[in-house]
Amino acid sequence: MGLSVSPLSRILYLHEQGILPPGASIMELGAQQLYCRGKEDFLREFMVAMAAKNPAVRPDQFSDAELRKLADGGFMSTLIKACGMKYAAIDIFEGDGTVIFDLNRQEPPADMLNHYDLVTNFGTTEHVVNQYLSLKTVHEITKPGGVIYHQLPLGGFYTH
């Protein structure tokens, strides 16, 4: 599972429009990796744009080599935290900022309810049998007025 420049551009748009405030809390369904090799300049611009509304964000905190490594399979958690936002993921695998959580069987605990400004689904629910519970969870953990963003593969994956 991973993110390219396209969903990052949409997250940036939400931030620039004031829909995703500085210091926002983001929950990913499945800890995502970045697949932006060759687009390191975009990642730097992403951080510059976040810094425009949050002076605590330092767009120069990554060397060029570190940014190349981040762009080529680094975790979204690293980028989100570097941009001054709160990050969490729910997944069945351990990872940075990840809460072990099975979308097929579990209901969110009270401390997750109405908590996140942005909940993303970039290729996780396609692996879940219990669609009702997974989508119910997404709605329950999103703050009132928050954003739910789904972007799932289709082309070439009809039986996936």
C-alpha positions in Angstrom: 0.0 0.0 0.0 1.3 3.4 -0.8 0.9 7.0 -1.7 2.0 8.9 -4.8 2.0 12.6 -5.4 -1.7 12.6 -6.3 -3.2 11.9 -2.9 -0.5 14.1 -1.2 -1.6 16.9 -3.5 -5.2 16.5 -2.3 -4.1 16.6 1.3 -2.1 19.7 0.6 -5.2 21.3 -1.0 -7.2 20.5 2.1 -4.5 22.2 4.2 -4.3 25.3 1.9 -8.1 25.7 2.0 -8.1 25.7 5.8 -10.0 22.4 5.9 -7.0 20.6 7.4 -5.7 22.9 10.1 -2.0 23.2 11.2 -1.4 20.5 13.8 -4.3 18.4 12.5 -4.7 14.8 13.5 -4.5 12.2 10.7 -5.5 8.5 10.9 -4.5 6.2 8.2 -6.2 2.8 7.6 -3.0 0.8 7.1 0.4 2.4 7.5 1.2 3.7 4.1 4.5 4.1 2.3 5.5 6.9 -0.1 6.1 6.0 -3.7 7.3 9.4 -5.0 10.8 8.5 -6.4 11.9 11.4 -8.5 9.4 13.7 -6.9 11.5 14.8 -4.0 11.0 18.4 -4.9 7.3 17.9 -4.4 7.8 16.5 -0.9 10.0 19.6 -0.1 7.2 21.9 -1.5 4.7 20.0 0.6 6.7 20.8 3.7 7.2 24.4 2.7 3.4 24.8 2.2 2.8 23.2 5.7 5.4 25.6 7.2 3.6 28.6 5.7 0.8 28.0 8.3 2.9 26.4 11.0 6.3 28.1 11.7 7.4 25.1 13.8 7.7 23.1 10.6 11.2 23.1 9.1 11.1 22.2 5.4 14.9 21.8 5.5 14.9 19.2 8.2 15.8 16.4 5.7 19.0 16.3 3.7 18.6 15.6 0.0 19.6 12.0 0.6 17.1 11.6 3.4 14.4 13.1 1.3 15.2 10.6 -1.6 15.0 7.7 0.9 11.7 9.0 2.2 10.3 9.4 -1.3 11.3 5.9 -2.2 9.3 3.7 0.2 9.6 5.8 3.4 6.5 5.9 5.6 3.8 8.5 5.5 4.1 8.8 9.3 7.6 10.4 8.8 6.3 13.1 6.5 3.1 13.9 8.5 5.0 14.2 11.7 7.6 16.4 10.0 4.8 18.7 8.9 3.7 19.2 12.5 0.6 17.0 12.4 -0.4 14.2 14.7 -0.3 10.8 13.1 -1.7 7.4 13.8 -2.6 4.3 11.8 -4.7 1.3 12.4 -3.3 -1.9 10.9 -2.8 -5.5 11.6 0.9 -5.0 11.4 3.2 -3.1 13.7 4.6 0.2 12.5 5.5 3.8 13.4 2.4 5.3 15.1 0.4 2.2 14.5 -2.3 0.8 16.7 -2.9 -2.9 16.1 -6.5 -3.1 15.0 -8.6 -5.5 12.9 -11.2 -3.7 10.8 -13.0 -7.0 10.3 -13.6 -7.5 14.0 -12.9 -4.6 16.3 -14.9 -1.5 17.2 -12.9 1.6 17.9 -12.1 2.4 21.6 -13.7 5.5 23.2 -10.4 7.5 22.9 -10.6 7.2 19.1 -14.2 8.3 18.6 -14.7 11.7 17.0 -10.9 12.3 17.2 -9.3 12.7 13.8 -9.4 15.7 11.4 -8.6 13.4 8.4 -9.1 9.7 8.0 -7.5 8.2 4.9 -8.1 4.9 3.1 -5.5 4.4 0.4 -5.9 0.7 -0.3 -6.8 -0.9 3.0 -10.5 -1.6 2.9 -10.1 -3.6 -0.3 -8.5 -6.3 1.9 -11.3 -6.3 4.5 -14.2 -8.7 4.3 -16.4 -6.8 6.8 -17.0 -3.6 4.8 -19.8 -2.5 7.0 -17.7 -2.5 10.2 -14.6 -0.9 8.5 -16.6 2.0 7.0 -18.6 2.4 10.3 -15.2 2.7 12.1 -14.1 5.4 9.6 -17.2 7.4 10.3 -16.9 7.0 14.1 -13.3 8.0 14.4 -13.6 11.1 12.2 -14.3 14.4 14.0 -17.6 16.2 13.2 -16.6 18.4 10.3 -13.6 16.2 9.6 -12.7 14.7 6.2 -12.8 11.1 5.1 -10.6 10.4 2.0 -10.8 7.1 0.1 -8.6 6.4 -2.9 -8.6 2.8 -3.8 -7.1 1.0 -6.8 -9.4 -0.3 -9.6 -7.7 -0.3 -13.0 -6.0 -3.7 -13.5 -7.2 -5.0 -10.1 -10.8 -6.1 -10.8 -10.4 -9.3 -8.9 -8.2 -7.9 -6.1 
